[in-house]
């Protein structure tokens, strides 16, 4: 669990910067692809080292929650944002 958390902490600003540069959708698609690779790797891992590597990949791509929050803010209308804050 520590490897997942430290990768999220480390890569959240990096993925945020990439989403500003390349757009939010490509970064989110990359994150989903990374999760898919992680699930395949964890299902077929022969040793615990491979499970550890899978958790690291999952942590890196799991740092996309900041990008997802920014995407939701981008597509929300100002009227809906105002209703949520009230």
Protein Blocks (a to p, Z undefined) as FASTA:
>chain_A
ZZmmmmmmmmmmmmmmmmmmnojklmmmmmmmmmmmmmmmmmmpcbfklmmmmmmmmmmm
mmmmmmmmmmmmmmpcfklmmmmmZZ
